[in-house]
Each structure stands twice: as C-alpha cells, then as structure tokens.
Amino acid sequence: MKQVKFILVALLVIPTSIFSKEYHIDNLVALEKAIKALKDYDKLYIYPSDDVFYTLNKPIKIRNKNNILIQGYAPYPPIIDGKKVINSVNGYNHKPTTHAGLFDINGSTNITIRNIIIKNSNFAGFFVKNSSGIIIEKSFTNNTYSSGIGVWNSNNIKITHNKVVKACNGGEQECITLSNTSNSIVSYNEVSHNGRTVSVESNVSNSYGGEGIDIKQGSHNIVVKHNNVHDISHRSGIYIDAWNSEMYDINVSDNNISKTGNSGITVASECGSDIWSIIISKNDISENSKSGIEIGGYINTAKDYNNNYVCGVKPEKPALMSNIIIDGNLISNNGGNEGNEWLGYGGIDINSPNIEYIYIGWNTLISNATANAYALGLKDIVGQDDVLQNDSQFIFGYHQLTNINVRDSYEFIPILIQENVNNPNSISAEIEYNTFQ
C-alpha cells in the first residue's frame, strides 16, 4: 500500500508597506529627486526651503502611484511657486492649460496631500484625474490660471480645510471643480476672490467659469458642507450644473455664501441633461448680487471659435429637474446691482419651466431685493391665502397671486402649492413654514 505524503508549504506574506521609504527634504533639487523616486507606500515630508520658495522648473506629477503621503511641515508649510513653469510640448511653448495642474495626480489611488502652499500656477493648482481615494487637505492655493483644486473623472475624493484664493485668473473652470466625479466630499474650505476669467473661445473677460465651488457634468453622490465662499465676482458661490451628463444626489448644506456677483447657490443644466435629488439645506446666504438660491432653467447655446456648440449639439429645451429640496436656509439681503447692472430678484428664484417636484420649507428670508421668492412658469397654481408682506410678494410666472390675505411677516406662514394642472410639464411644488421679513 502506497503512502501518501502531504507537504505543508507555509507562505510568508510580507506587507508591502515595510519596504516603504520616507523622504525628508528642504530644497528644490532634493524635491525633484524625491518626486521621481517615489514608489507605492512612500512618504514625502517637505520642509520650508532654504530659498524661501520652491520655484519649480516643471510640474510635480504623480502617475499610477498608490498609498503615498506628501506632507508639508507645520506650522510653516512649504511654498511651491509655479511662475517659471509653462505648458511645453516638444519644446514649443503653448498657452496655459485648464486641464493640468502644478501638482498633478493621474491614474492613482490613496494619495494624501497635506499642508502645501501653491502659488502662481499657469495651470490649476492641484489637479486630479482618473483617480480614487485622493485627499487634499489643509493646503492653500493663490493665483492659479485655472482651478485652485480641480478634480475630473474620479471617485472617493476628499477636499477639506483648504483655502483657495484668486483661482481662474485668466483661465476657465471654477475655483474648486468636481467634474464627472462620485462619492466625494468638499468641506470646511474657504474660497474667495476669483481672478479674471477669459474664455478661450471668445476671449471675453469673465465669460466662462470662475464660480466658487462647482459640482458638474455627471457628478453624483457629492456632499458640499461647511464651506465659506465669499467675494466671488460675476459668478455664483456654489454652482450645481449637470451640463451634458445626468447628475443626481448632491447635498449642499451648512455653507456660508456671501458677496458674490451672481446667486449664492445655483442649480442648472446648461446643456439640457436631467438633474435630480438635490438638497440645499441650512445654508447662510447673504449679500449676493442676484438671488440667494436660483433654480435656473436656462440653456447654453454658445459656440466656440470653430463655430461648434460648446454643448456638442444645440440644446433644444431646459432639462428636467426633479426632487429638489430647499430647506432651513437663512437667505438675507440678496439682489440688487453689480456695478450698473440691475440683477434684481432676491431670495429664492425658481425660473425653470421643467420642474417635476420641488419642496421649499422652513427657510428664513429677510430683506431681499425685489421678491423673497420668485417663480417663473408656476402660474395658475392653487395655493393657500397666506403669502408675504408689502413688497416681498410671491410671484408666479410674472403674475402676483390675487385674493390673498397678508399676515404679519414674522409669523410662520404655511403655504402648500399643488400641482400645476395647466403646465404640460406637470410642475408640482410644496412651500411651507417659511419665515419672511
């Protein structure tokens, strides 16, 4: 009888992380060498430079890396200056680009960038593309051609506790941009003083981009909370734009938005793609030139310098917007002028003719310009009698509701607006328990 022998083989699994290296650098030459040498699980600590600034000769690029930490020294973070870095292809100098960064991450996972200052970028400041698990925190960008922080085609991104100043200074995009990105959070950032945006297509100042925080173009499952957005010229503080891809599940809560040249928060779909499940809650929105909150029904029919529509095709009608909740916001002192241009409006501006369901409740609207709430296309709706006070009328489709009894504006005023039976888009809305002063 044959004996069967069993041979036990023990496999020793050695964690990759034990082979990781730490780099501690304090000068430009060492920084360039360390960036080139970085491998998975490595850590790079950057100290203040002996020359004050790290004046780069080329962008910092992280390509196809995993589990890397790049951290500046606290409390004196390193300053990375991009004034000498130009967009060069085959030795030929091109115009600055909006789709790259001075600190550029592509095809990577689990990268943390912390406590870094970027200034004078001819690109974006931090730029992330085709990546996941990226954290950018406690960093500062100042004077970037495109976004201070731009994220494209990525997943599981965290942008928190950063300061972004003078972004989009000459270029397009927005101060913080998330495009076609999912399952991400933008929180506790301060965004202010956008630069002078110029359209590549038309060379017209302030014609494209420059919003404070923009969630756009197919992004979904995004939280925007506890940000402070202020002093944004010409543009909205927080912009939610589906553009040409369906967008859904966006939560904009607990932000402070003030002193913008447009509306505090705007929801739109410039190229006509559907957008749904949007929550705008508990924000403090004040002193914006246009409205506190705007649900925009406009479409973008502009063409580029090749006479092609910027949307790819000409949008034919406003997008369907559904399941929008505007709840618990403080909206005050909005509307009026920017320069010599009358922007009017004021509190909540619902100007899309293609809304399936919108709920407005428990907001406080104080001292806004023309109307605390303004709605285009919602005429002939059956509503309760209680509306507003004096010059703060509810307006529907340019027609003020009639046969109303105006009560003391300091009361909570319940209003239920039922389905609009005369509108082929079957608009329905609920507006209840808002305080108007």
C-alpha positions as CSV (number, residue, x, y, z in Angstrom):
1,M,0.0,0.0,0.0
2,K,1.4,3.3,-1.0
3,Q,1.8,6.1,1.5
4,V,0.5,9.5,0.6
5,K,2.7,12.2,1.9
6,F,1.4,15.7,2.5
7,I,3.8,18.5,2.2
8,L,2.8,21.7,4.0
9,V,4.1,24.9,2.5
10,A,4.0,28.0,4.6
11,L,3.6,31.2,2.7
12,L,5.1,34.2,4.4
13,V,3.3,37.3,3.4
14,I,5.3,40.4,3.9
15,P,3.4,43.6,3.8
16,T,4.5,45.9,1.0
17,S,4.5,48.8,3.4
18,I,7.6,47.6,5.3
19,F,9.6,48.4,2.1
20,S,8.4,52.0,2.1
21,K,10.7,54.9,2.3
22,E,10.5,58.3,4.0
23,Y,12.0,61.3,2.3
24,H,12.7,64.5,4.3
25,I,13.7,67.3,2.0
26,D,14.3,71.1,2.3
27,N,15.5,72.2,-1.1
28,L,14.4,72.1,-4.8
29,V,16.9,69.6,-6.0
30,A,16.0,67.1,-3.3
31,L,12.3,67.7,-4.0
32,E,12.7,66.9,-7.7
33,K,14.7,63.7,-6.9
34,A,12.2,62.6,-4.3
35,I,9.2,63.0,-6.6
36,K,11.0,61.0,-9.3
37,A,11.9,58.2,-6.8
38,L,8.5,57.9,-5.1
39,K,7.1,54.4,-5.0
40,D,3.9,52.9,-3.5
41,Y,3.6,53.4,0.3
42,D,6.3,56.0,0.4
43,K,6.1,59.2,2.5
44,L,7.5,62.6,1.5
45,Y,7.9,65.3,4.1
46,I,8.6,68.8,2.7
47,Y,10.2,71.4,4.9
48,P,10.4,75.2,4.3
49,S,13.0,75.8,1.6
50,D,16.3,77.5,2.3
51,D,15.4,79.7,-0.7
52,V,12.0,80.6,0.8
53,F,10.1,79.3,-2.2
54,Y,10.4,76.0,-4.1
55,T,10.4,77.7,-7.6
56,L,9.6,74.7,-9.8
57,N,11.1,74.2,-13.3
58,K,8.3,71.6,-14.2
59,P,5.1,70.4,-12.6
60,I,5.0,67.8,-9.9
61,K,3.4,64.7,-11.4
62,I,2.1,61.7,-9.6
63,R,1.4,58.9,-12.1
64,N,-0.1,55.5,-11.4
65,K,1.0,55.5,-7.7
66,N,-0.7,54.1,-4.7
67,N,-0.8,54.8,-1.0
68,I,1.5,57.8,-0.9
69,L,1.6,60.7,1.6
70,I,3.1,64.1,0.7
71,Q,3.0,66.4,3.6
72,G,4.4,69.9,4.3
73,Y,5.9,70.9,7.6
74,A,3.6,72.6,10.1
75,P,3.2,75.3,11.2
76,Y,5.4,76.7,8.3
77,P,4.2,74.8,5.2
78,P,6.4,74.9,2.1
79,I,5.6,77.4,-0.7
80,I,5.7,75.9,-4.2
81,D,5.9,78.6,-6.8
82,G,5.0,77.8,-10.4
83,K,5.8,81.1,-12.1
84,K,8.6,79.6,-14.2
85,V,6.6,76.5,-15.3
86,I,5.0,76.8,-18.7
87,N,2.9,74.4,-20.8
88,S,5.5,73.0,-23.1
89,V,5.0,70.3,-25.8
90,N,8.0,69.2,-27.9
91,G,9.9,72.3,-26.9
92,Y,7.1,74.6,-28.1
93,N,5.5,76.8,-25.5
94,H,1.7,76.8,-25.6
95,K,-0.8,78.9,-23.7
96,P,-1.5,77.9,-20.2
97,T,-4.0,75.0,-19.9
98,T,-7.0,74.3,-17.7
99,H,-6.6,70.5,-17.8
100,A,-3.4,70.0,-15.9
101,G,-2.0,71.1,-12.5
102,L,1.2,72.4,-11.0
103,F,0.6,69.5,-8.6
104,D,-0.8,66.9,-11.0
105,I,-2.2,63.5,-10.0
106,N,-3.4,61.0,-12.6
107,G,-4.3,57.3,-12.5
108,S,-3.5,56.9,-8.8
109,T,-5.2,55.7,-5.6
110,N,-5.0,56.6,-1.9
111,I,-2.8,59.7,-2.3
112,T,-2.9,62.2,0.6
113,I,-1.6,65.8,0.0
114,R,-1.5,67.9,3.2
115,N,-0.2,71.3,4.3
116,I,1.2,72.5,0.9
117,I,1.0,76.1,-0.4
118,I,0.8,76.6,-4.2
119,K,1.1,80.0,-5.9
120,N,1.5,81.4,-9.4
121,S,0.4,78.3,-11.4
122,N,-0.1,78.6,-15.1
123,F,-2.4,75.6,-14.8
124,A,-4.7,74.5,-12.0
125,G,-3.1,74.4,-8.5
126,F,-3.9,70.8,-7.6
127,F,-5.3,68.7,-10.4
128,V,-6.7,65.2,-10.0
129,K,-7.8,62.9,-12.9
130,N,-8.8,59.3,-13.3
131,S,-8.0,58.6,-9.6
132,S,-9.6,57.4,-6.4
133,G,-9.1,57.8,-2.7
134,I,-7.4,61.2,-3.0
135,I,-7.3,63.6,0.0
136,I,-6.3,67.2,-0.4
137,E,-6.4,68.9,2.9
138,K,-5.0,71.9,4.9
139,S,-3.5,73.4,1.8
140,F,-3.6,76.8,0.2
141,T,-3.6,77.9,-3.5
142,N,-3.1,81.5,-4.6
143,N,-3.2,82.9,-8.2
144,T,-3.8,79.9,-10.4
145,Y,-4.7,80.2,-14.1
146,S,-7.5,77.6,-13.7
147,S,-9.0,75.9,-10.6
148,G,-7.2,76.1,-7.3
149,I,-8.3,72.5,-6.9
150,G,-9.7,70.6,-9.9
151,V,-11.0,67.0,-9.9
152,W,-12.1,65.2,-13.1
153,N,-13.3,61.6,-13.7
154,S,-12.5,60.4,-10.2
155,N,-14.1,58.7,-7.2
156,N,-13.9,58.9,-3.5
157,I,-12.2,62.3,-3.2
158,K,-12.0,64.4,-0.1
159,I,-11.2,68.2,-0.3
160,T,-11.2,69.6,3.2
161,H,-9.8,72.5,5.2
162,N,-8.2,74.3,2.3
163,K,-8.0,77.9,1.3
164,V,-8.4,78.9,-2.4
165,V,-7.8,82.5,-3.4
166,K,-7.5,84.1,-6.9
167,A,-8.3,81.0,-8.8
168,C,-9.4,81.1,-12.5
169,N,-7.1,84.1,-13.0
170,G,-7.1,84.2,-16.8
171,G,-8.4,80.7,-17.5
172,E,-11.6,78.8,-17.3
173,Q,-13.2,76.2,-14.9
174,E,-14.0,77.1,-11.3
175,C,-12.2,77.8,-8.0
176,I,-12.9,74.3,-6.8
177,T,-14.2,72.0,-9.5
178,L,-15.5,68.4,-9.4
179,S,-16.4,67.1,-12.8
180,N,-17.8,63.6,-13.5
181,T,-16.8,62.6,-10.0
182,S,-18.6,60.5,-7.5
183,N,-18.8,59.6,-3.8
184,S,-16.8,62.7,-2.7
185,I,-16.9,65.5,-0.1
186,V,-15.9,69.2,-0.3
187,S,-15.9,70.5,3.2
188,Y,-14.5,73.3,5.5
189,N,-12.8,75.1,2.7
190,E,-12.6,78.9,2.3
191,V,-12.9,80.1,-1.3
192,S,-12.7,83.8,-2.3
193,H,-11.6,86.5,-4.7
194,N,-11.7,84.6,-8.0
195,G,-9.5,86.0,-10.8
196,R,-10.2,87.5,-14.2
197,T,-11.6,84.6,-16.3
198,V,-11.2,84.8,-20.0
199,S,-12.9,82.5,-22.5
200,V,-10.5,80.6,-24.7
201,E,-13.3,80.5,-27.3
202,S,-14.3,84.2,-27.3
203,N,-11.5,85.9,-25.4
204,V,-14.2,87.8,-23.5
205,S,-13.4,88.6,-19.9
206,N,-15.5,86.8,-17.2
207,S,-17.4,84.9,-19.8
208,Y,-16.7,81.4,-18.6
209,G,-16.1,79.9,-15.2
210,G,-14.9,81.4,-12.0
211,E,-17.6,80.1,-9.7
212,G,-16.6,79.4,-6.1
213,I,-17.4,75.7,-5.9
214,D,-18.8,73.8,-8.9
215,I,-20.1,70.3,-8.9
216,K,-20.8,69.4,-12.5
217,Q,-21.0,67.2,-15.6
218,G,-22.3,63.8,-14.4
219,S,-21.1,64.1,-10.8
220,H,-23.2,62.2,-8.2
221,N,-23.2,61.3,-4.5
222,I,-21.4,64.5,-3.6
223,V,-21.6,66.4,-0.2
224,V,-20.7,70.1,-0.1
225,K,-20.8,71.3,3.5
226,H,-19.3,73.8,6.0
227,N,-17.6,75.8,3.3
228,N,-17.1,79.6,3.4
229,V,-17.5,81.1,-0.1
230,H,-17.3,84.9,-0.4
231,D,-16.2,87.8,-2.6
232,I,-16.7,86.0,-5.9
233,S,-17.0,88.4,-8.8
234,H,-19.6,87.9,-11.6
235,R,-20.3,84.3,-10.7
236,S,-22.3,82.1,-8.2
237,G,-20.8,81.0,-5.0
238,I,-21.8,77.3,-5.3
239,Y,-22.8,76.0,-8.8
240,I,-24.5,72.7,-9.5
241,D,-24.5,72.1,-13.2
242,A,-25.4,68.8,-14.9
243,W,-24.0,70.2,-18.2
244,N,-24.3,67.3,-20.7
245,S,-24.5,64.3,-18.4
246,E,-27.2,63.3,-15.9
247,M,-26.5,64.3,-12.4
248,Y,-28.0,63.4,-9.0
249,D,-27.7,63.1,-5.3
250,I,-26.0,66.3,-4.4
251,N,-26.2,67.7,-0.9
252,V,-25.3,71.3,-0.3
253,S,-25.6,72.0,3.4
254,D,-24.3,74.3,6.2
255,N,-22.3,76.6,4.0
256,N,-21.8,80.3,4.2
257,I,-22.1,82.1,0.9
258,S,-21.8,85.9,0.6
259,K,-20.9,88.8,-1.6
260,T,-20.9,87.0,-4.9
261,G,-21.6,88.7,-8.3
262,N,-24.5,86.3,-9.1
263,S,-26.7,84.0,-7.0
264,G,-25.4,82.4,-3.8
265,I,-26.3,78.9,-4.9
266,T,-27.4,78.0,-8.4
267,V,-28.7,74.7,-9.8
268,A,-28.7,74.4,-13.6
269,S,-28.2,72.1,-16.6
270,E,-26.7,74.3,-19.3
271,C,-26.7,71.5,-22.0
272,G,-30.1,70.0,-21.0
273,S,-29.2,66.8,-19.2
274,D,-31.6,65.8,-16.4
275,I,-30.7,66.6,-12.8
276,W,-32.4,65.2,-9.7
277,S,-32.2,64.6,-5.9
278,I,-30.6,67.9,-4.9
279,I,-30.7,69.0,-1.3
280,I,-30.0,72.7,-0.3
281,S,-30.2,72.9,3.4
282,K,-29.2,75.1,6.4
283,N,-27.0,77.4,4.4
284,D,-26.4,81.1,5.4
285,I,-26.7,83.0,2.1
286,S,-26.4,86.8,2.2
287,E,-25.4,89.9,0.2
288,N,-25.3,88.3,-3.2
289,S,-25.9,90.4,-6.3
290,K,-28.7,88.2,-7.7
291,S,-30.7,85.6,-5.7
292,G,-29.9,83.7,-2.6
293,I,-30.9,80.4,-4.3
294,E,-31.6,80.1,-8.0
295,I,-33.0,77.1,-9.9
296,G,-32.1,78.0,-13.4
297,G,-34.0,77.0,-16.5
298,Y,-31.5,78.5,-19.0
299,I,-29.6,76.6,-21.7
300,N,-26.2,77.3,-23.2
301,T,-26.4,77.8,-27.0
302,A,-22.9,79.4,-27.3
303,K,-20.5,78.4,-30.0
304,D,-16.7,78.1,-29.8
305,Y,-14.2,79.7,-32.2
306,N,-14.7,76.8,-34.6
307,N,-18.4,77.6,-34.7
308,N,-19.3,74.4,-32.8
309,Y,-21.8,74.4,-30.0
310,V,-20.0,74.2,-26.6
311,C,-22.5,71.6,-25.6
312,G,-21.7,69.4,-28.6
313,V,-25.2,70.0,-30.0
314,K,-27.6,72.8,-29.6
315,P,-29.8,72.2,-26.5
316,E,-33.4,72.3,-27.5
317,K,-35.2,72.7,-24.1
318,P,-34.4,73.1,-20.4
319,A,-33.6,70.0,-18.6
320,L,-36.0,68.1,-16.3
321,M,-35.2,69.0,-12.7
322,S,-36.8,66.8,-10.1
323,N,-36.8,66.1,-6.4
324,I,-35.2,69.4,-5.2
325,I,-35.4,70.3,-1.6
326,I,-34.7,73.8,-0.3
327,D,-35.0,73.6,3.4
328,G,-33.9,75.5,6.5
329,N,-31.8,78.2,4.8
330,L,-31.2,81.7,6.0
331,I,-31.4,84.0,3.0
332,S,-30.9,87.7,3.6
333,N,-30.0,90.9,1.8
334,N,-29.6,89.4,-1.7
335,G,-30.5,91.1,-5.0
336,G,-29.8,94.5,-6.5
337,N,-26.9,95.8,-8.5
338,E,-23.5,94.7,-9.6
339,G,-21.9,97.9,-11.0
340,N,-24.5,99.4,-13.3
341,E,-26.2,96.2,-14.0
342,W,-29.6,95.5,-12.3
343,L,-29.7,91.9,-11.2
344,G,-32.8,92.2,-9.1
345,Y,-34.5,89.1,-7.6
346,G,-33.5,88.4,-4.1
347,G,-34.5,85.3,-2.1
348,I,-35.4,82.1,-3.9
349,D,-35.6,82.2,-7.7
350,I,-37.3,79.3,-9.4
351,N,-37.1,80.1,-13.1
352,S,-37.1,76.6,-14.7
353,P,-40.3,75.7,-16.6
354,N,-39.5,72.0,-16.3
355,I,-39.6,71.0,-12.7
356,E,-41.2,67.8,-11.6
357,Y,-41.1,68.2,-7.8
358,I,-39.7,70.9,-5.6
359,Y,-40.1,71.3,-1.8
360,I,-39.4,74.7,-0.1
361,G,-39.7,74.7,3.6
362,W,-38.6,76.2,6.9
363,N,-36.5,78.9,5.2
364,T,-36.0,82.4,6.7
365,L,-35.9,85.2,4.1
366,I,-35.0,88.7,5.3
367,S,-34.7,92.0,3.4
368,N,-34.1,90.6,-0.1
369,A,-34.4,93.0,-3.0
370,T,-37.5,92.6,-5.3
371,A,-39.1,89.4,-4.1
372,N,-38.3,87.0,-1.4
373,A,-39.5,84.2,-3.7
374,Y,-39.9,84.3,-7.4
375,A,-41.1,81.6,-9.7
376,L,-41.3,81.6,-13.5
377,G,-43.7,79.1,-15.0
378,L,-45.6,78.3,-11.9
379,K,-48.7,80.3,-12.6
380,D,-52.3,79.2,-12.1
381,I,-51.3,77.2,-9.1
382,V,-53.8,76.6,-6.3
383,G,-52.3,78.0,-3.1
384,Q,-53.3,78.9,0.4
385,D,-54.1,82.5,1.2
386,D,-51.1,83.3,3.4
387,V,-48.2,84.8,1.4
388,L,-45.9,87.7,2.3
389,Q,-45.7,91.3,3.4
390,N,-45.6,94.5,1.5
391,D,-43.0,94.5,-1.3
392,S,-42.0,90.9,-0.7
393,Q,-44.6,89.2,-2.9
394,F,-44.6,85.7,-4.0
395,I,-44.6,85.9,-7.8
396,F,-45.6,83.1,-10.2
397,G,-44.9,83.4,-13.9
398,Y,-44.7,87.2,-13.6
399,H,-48.2,87.3,-12.1
400,Q,-48.8,88.1,-8.5
401,L,-51.3,85.9,-6.8
402,T,-54.6,87.6,-6.1
403,N,-57.2,87.3,-3.4
404,I,-54.5,87.0,-0.7
405,N,-54.6,87.9,3.0
406,V,-51.2,89.3,4.1
407,R,-50.3,88.5,7.7
408,D,-47.6,89.6,10.0
409,S,-44.4,88.6,8.2
410,Y,-42.8,87.4,11.5
411,E,-45.2,84.5,11.7
412,F,-44.5,81.1,10.3
413,I,-46.6,81.1,7.1
414,P,-47.6,77.7,5.8
415,I,-48.2,77.5,2.0
416,L,-49.0,74.4,0.1
417,I,-48.7,74.8,-3.7
418,Q,-50.4,71.9,-5.5
419,E,-49.9,70.5,-9.0
420,N,-49.9,73.0,-11.8
421,V,-52.7,71.5,-14.0
422,N,-52.2,73.9,-16.9
423,N,-48.5,73.3,-17.4
424,P,-47.7,70.4,-19.7
425,N,-44.6,69.6,-17.7
426,S,-46.8,68.9,-14.7
427,I,-44.9,71.0,-12.2
428,S,-45.7,70.4,-8.6
429,A,-44.3,72.0,-5.5
430,E,-44.7,72.4,-1.8
431,I,-43.8,75.5,0.0
432,E,-44.4,75.6,3.7
433,Y,-43.4,77.1,7.0
434,N,-41.1,79.8,5.7
435,T,-40.5,83.0,7.6
436,F,-40.4,86.2,5.6
437,Q,-39.3,89.6,7.0
